[in-house]
């Protein structure tokens, strides 16, 4: 009984200490993600190669802030490009400890993609590792912002991180 009372007292003091802590506010890095909030349509071209036979594709995205203002949530529907139609949910944020943007996508084909990103002026660059059978490839997704509501993009892969091959390119446009 004495142990239970001590444990309960300890837990209450820990909860009280956390309740007194200031909750950090999203920083300017998080605010940069505001550009991506809204409804977007995408049209692009998938190149024939290791990702499939290629072809034109379209995508619709609804993007909104998650409560708290730290993460943007992206719900997508896509079709074409020689791939099955599908959906995905992604989370875009900023890791203030690692000083990089993060992107984690989960799609209806059972795939998960984790990327880290940097910003240089109006260009965002996202890097990832991709498993293709027994081989791991490098992925690079580049977005060139065209304010007020568009960006051109290109996705490339590489076996060594030096020589890159374009897998797809296109343009996203914010719609009202």
N, C-alpha and C positions, 0 to 999 in steps of 0.2 A: 504494500500500500504506500509506504514511504517512497519507494522508487517511482511509482506511478505519479505521485504528487510532484516529485522533483522533475520528472520528465515533462509533465504537463506545464510546470512553471517555466522550464527551459524553452519549450516550444512557444509559449505565449510571449516570452521576452524576445525570441527571434522574430516572430510575426510583428511585434511592436517596433522592432528596429527597422524592418523592411518597410513598414508603413510610414516611417518618418523620412525615408530616403526620397530624394527628388527623382522623379522619373525623367530620364534624359529626353530631350526634344529632337526630332529629326533635324539634321544639319543641312547645309547648302548642297551637299552631294546628293542627298535624298531629293531635294527640290528639283534637281536637274531631270529626274525621272518624270516630272509632271508633263513634259513634252509628249510622252507616250500615252497619256490618259485620253480616252475617247473611243469612238467607233472607227475602225480602219478597214479599208479594203485593199487587197494586194493582188497584183497580177505579175506573174513572172515566168521564167523559162528554166526548166530543169534540163540539164545537159545529159545526154546518154553516158552511162559509165557505171561505176560500182554501186551507185545508189538506185539504178534502174534504167529503163529504156528512155527516159526523158520525155519532154513535151511541155506544153503550156499548162500552168496551174493557176488557181485562184484561191484566195483565203479571205475570210471575214474574221475580224478580231474585235472583241469588246474588252476594253482595258479600264480598270478603276483602281483607286487607292484602297488598300486594306485598312481597316481601322488602325489608328495610331500613326499613319503617315510614313511608315518605314518601307513598305513593300507595295509594288504595283502587281495586281493580279490580271493575267491575260487569259481569256477564254477564246479559243480559235476553232474554226471549222475550215477544212481545206479539201480540195479535190483536184484531180488532174495530175499532170507531170509524170504519168506512167506509174503512179503509186495508188494504192487504195484510198478512197475518201476516208476522212477521219476527223477526230477532234483532239484538242490538247488543252491543258491548263499549265500556265507557267507563272513563276514568281520572280520578279526583278527587284533587286534591292542594292544596298550598299553595305559592305562589311567594313566598318570603321576601324577595326583592329588590323585587318590585312590591307586596308586602303585600296580595295578593288570593288567594282560592281559585281553582282552575282546574278546569274540567270539559271533557274532550274525548271525544266519542262518535263512533263509527263504526258505521253500520248496514248491514243486508243490502240496502238500496235504493241503496247507493253514496253515502250522504250522510255528511258530517262536520260536527259542530257543535262550536264552541269557545265556551265561556262563561267569564266571570269572576264570582266571587261574593264577597259580604260577609255577615257575621253581625251581627245586632242582637238580643241576647237569645236568644229561641228562634225567631227568624225568619231564614232564609237567603234571600238574593235573588241570582239568577244573571241576568246580562245577556249578550246575544249579538246579533250581526248575522245576518240571514237573507236569503239570496238567493231571491227569488220571481220567476223570469223576469228581466226587465231591472231590476226594482225591488229595492232593499235595504230590508228592514224591521228594526225593533228587536224583540227578543224579551226577555221578562222571565218567569222561572220563580221563583215564590215558594213556599217550604216553611215551614210552621208546625209545629214539633216538638210532639208530644204524648207525652212520655215515659211509660212506659219504652220503648215500641216501636211508635210510629206517627207519621205526619205527614200533614197535609192539604197539598195542593198546587194551584197554579193557574198556567197558562201563558197569557200575554197577548202580543199583538203591537201594534205601533204604527208609523205611517209617520213620525211626528215626534218620538217619545220623550216626548210629553206626553199625548196621548189614547190610551188603551189599550183593546183589545177582548179579551175572554176567548175563548181558543181551546179550552182544556180545563181540567177540574178533576177532582179525585179524592182518594183516600186510599190511602196505602201502610201496610201493617201487617206487622211482623216476625212470622214464624211460627217455630215450633220445629222 
